[in-house]
C-alpha cells in the first residue's frame, strides 16, 4: 500500500495532497456561491444590474478555479443563482 504512505486517508485517486487541494477548491467554490447567494438575497441596496454582474463574476471566478467544468457549474450553481435573481428582481 505505497499510496497510503503519501496519502494517509488511503484515497489513491489523486497522488499526495492533490486530492486535498481539490477538496479545498470545491469547498471554497461552495462557500463563494453561498456568500453570493446571501448577498443577492439580503443586500437591499443592490440594483438588478449589480446583482447580475455579481452572479456573472461568481461564474467567471468558478471557471477560473475549474476551467474545464463549465457544464457542471451551469447545471449545479447557475439555476440557484438565476432563481434568486428572479425572486429578487422579477421580470415585468
Order of alpha helices (4+ residues) and beta strands (2+ residues): alpha-alpha-alpha-alpha-alpha
